């Protein structure tokens, strides 16, 4: 199956290609298309609402099977006004660069002490006009982790700036210092794999 992942982020595309490769899915991203890409306003209040908006817009634009994902970042013991939710990269109406995100979230960690956080993830897959599949449940949530006020001393990855601030609770290590197989578990990749495995079994 050739499938469009509704993202222009090459890091996210590469990660999902690796996750789904054993299912026989040929995964392409928005930048692989030669057609104009619609600007989709993400006005939802939950990750699933945003994922559905994006998948629907891209399906109508490109008329091929497509899925979109969205995430919300949530902190324990932080006032509601400071919860990023679905606005992880947009703060006070401004879309932050990777470096600006590092500065902002490191500042929150400095203000509140080391933050305990987790991502609520959602996915919407539209196969055709009559078949769509969605999920936003614990199977695709990230594990809880810590946001530190000091970034990792050596590693930055474009498109995933907060990974440089993220610390595994069990080991006390930065994500980038974990073995790759352990990092995959933290990132909830198994949940996305199982979502597509179940869908492929349904559609035959």
Phi, psi and omega in degrees: 000132173266127190225135178267125171266117186284068176215148172255008181271110184296329179293318179293320178299313181298319180295318181288326175301317179295320182295322189257000188299326182287350178270001179075025180265126173271108188256128176238162179245177183299325183286350176277350182270150179264356180273156175301141181263124181292148175273115185255113176288124180266090186256005181291159178260355177229159176302323181292321178298319179291319178299319180294318179301314183292313182298319180296315181296317182289327177295315180293331181282323190244349174054050175212159178304133187214147169225153175228151178238158172210157183225155171231139181257129185229137181252145171280141171059038175234137182305148183306323182298338182256006178284125179294319184056230181280356183257053184296318184263344182255118182235123181053040177082359181253132176276118187273146170285172178303314182293323178294324176296317178301314181296316184294310185285329172296325177294321177296318179297323177294322183288317186256000189085173181306128186268136170267126188223163168205157177258130166266120183252152178219154178218141174229121181242120177252114180277313179201189185300331186254359186223118174221154185222138185223156173204141167206084184218183186297336183294337179244014170281152173283160168292160174291144181213175182252142170256119183266163178270354178240120180294161173306139189288340189233331194247132169229141178233119182303133179092343179229059187297326185288344175299333179288345177255354190270134183235133177290128183295319186293320186256341185076011181263149170300149178308319185289351176259003178275152171301148186303319182294329177285324178296322178300321180294319179298323185280001177065026180296327179300324180295319178293321177300313182292327176302310181289327176298316179294319180296316180297324177294324180292318186271353177073000000 
